[in-house]
C-alpha cells in the first residue's frame, strides 16, 4: 500500500501483534477473547490478520478483556525486534514514495 494507507497498515500491524501477544500471555484463544467481548471469533481473526480495524468502542472492549489500557494496544515497546524492523522499513518506504512524488511535482512545474 502507498501513502497514508501504508500508515494504517502499520497501525494494524502493531495492533495485531499486541493482541496476539497479550492473548497468548493470558492463555486465551481467539474464540474465548471473542466470547468475552461479545463478538464473532472470525472478527478477532480478521483483526489479527490485519484485515479489519475495530471501532474505538471495540478497542476498549478488547483492551479490557486483555487486561490492559486501550492505548497499550498500539505500543511498539513490547514488539519483537524483527517486527519493529519491518515497521521501520514500511515507514521509510512510505516516506520515500511521498518524497519522490513531491520531487516529480516540483520538476514538472515551470
Buried (B, 14 or more C-beta within 10 A) or exposed (E): EEEEEBEEBBBBBBBBBBBBBBBEEEEBEBEBBBBBBEBEBEBBBBBBEBEBBBEEEBBBBBBEBBEBEBEBBEEBEEBEEEBBEBBEEBEEEBEEEBEEEEEEEEEEEE
